[in-house]
Amino acid sequence: MAEFQSPQSDTTEDAPKNQLILAAISLIAGICAVVCLALFASTFLIKAELTILWLMLAITLSLFGFMLGLLARRSTKGAKLASAGIILSSISLLVMVVMPVYTVIYYFR
């Protein structure tokens, strides 16, 4: 009789590869979020028209990178890449949260 192979055997072999890809995408999204945040700050100072675009891209990329980093951190293969993506995304998210608070404090000072 032929032996039955479970479909889970194929998915368990691909899981570390998928986690590594998620970790790499998380790192790239975190780097892009920091770059978009820097572009937002520079265009905000000169009052350019694309200011809100850079802010929206930074928010989207940092949330995306943070979530993918958390998903990829489960694997041991891409844990360092995932941690770097989480850290970069967290820095950009923290700056985006602190900016409005600082603006309100500065305005009422």
Buried (B, 14 or more C-beta within 10 A) or exposed (E): EEEEEEEEEEEEEEEEEBBBBBBBBBBBBBBBBBBBBBBBBEBBEEEEEEBEBBBEBBBBBBBBBBBBBBBBBEBEBBBEBBBBBBBBBBBBBEBBEEBEEEEEEEEEE
